[in-house]
Structure formats: structure tokens, C-alpha cells
Amino acid sequence: MRLAAALPLVALLVLAGHPAARGAALDAPRLLNLRVTNGSTPFSGDNTLLTTVSPNGDKFRDAAHVLFTLSAPATVAIDVVQTDTLSADPEQSALHIVDSVAPKSLRAGPAKSSGRPRRG
């Protein structure tokens, strides 16, 4: 789990203008206004970065919608992570990728990606 703990530090170095982060990284497209929703009433604990999806076909919380804004054209890929609050190791459950959206080239401005997980 050391890699997971190191990622926030890397992000902080980029945001703080660390010398290692200067140059091309400062001109890179920025992901703004990131939020997720299930398109319905939020479940207890849901927030702008966490949504509950129950793919049972009842047309209620059956899909996840990821909304964001790009500051410039970019290629975007999305990994879907299943959370598990019953896990003894909270970092381990955060690494459980259950699906991925293939990289797509998108224009600058508002964007949306939606997906329906497989029923399991």
C-alpha cells in the first residue's frame, strides 16, 4: 500500500509547483469539477466523489454518471472501483478495480461518461 500512500504526495508536489513538477506538467490539461452521481436519490454516505449503484434493472440507481470539465483537449480513461467497508484493510478495497472505460479523446469543456455495471 506504499504506492497508494505516495500518490497524494505526488499530487501535492505538482500543485505546489515543486521544481520536479515544472515544465510540461504545468501546461497539461486539468480535470475540473469532477463529480459522480447515480442519476437518482443519493444513498446514505454518497457524495460528489462517491455514488451507490445497484444494477438490478429497476431503473433506480442502475448506472453511474461521471461528470467533469477539461481545461484543454485530453485523453481520458476511467477505472470503476468497488468499495467494501467490511474489509479489514481499507486501502486494499480501494484498489479493487471492477471495470474500466477505454481511453477516449475529448474536447475541452464539460464532459460526461456513463456506465451500467454488470449484474453480479
Secondary structure, 3 states (H helix, E strand, C coil): CHHHHHHHHHHHHHHHCCHHHCCHHHHCCCEEEEEEECCCCCCCCCECCECCCCCCCCCCCCCEEEEEEECCCEEEEEEEECCCCCCCCHHHHHCCEEEEEEEEEECCEEEEEEECCCCC
